[in-house]
Amino acid sequence: MWLYEQLNVGFVSGVILMSVVHGVLLACIFLFNDRLRSKSNKFLALAILGICVILAYEFIYWFDLEDELPIWIQYFPVYVRSVIPIGLYFFVRFLVQPNLQISNFEKIYMTKI
């Protein structure tokens, strides 16, 4: 039984780590590739990076290492969770209307969250 639990922990942590690495690579492709650089893809990359931060914290949590992190890093995924819906909302919005400008109200709202 102990061996099964160890293999399960290794498999799940490996999947989480691969997801983080692939997410960061995909976000970098969206941000730095000239053909894919658009407003909508920037917001999609923001949402993907937010998900990667949460998954990286889950990887750290899986190995019970979160107590060794500074307190501001421990609470960082809580604040990143607000970035994901904002990134997805503006991704869809700029995908539908590419020439749309962000209003001042939306800029203020994004800084308050």
Helices and strands as residue ranges (DSSP letters): H 2-32, H 39-62, G 66-68, H 71-74, H 76-80, H 83-96, H 104-112
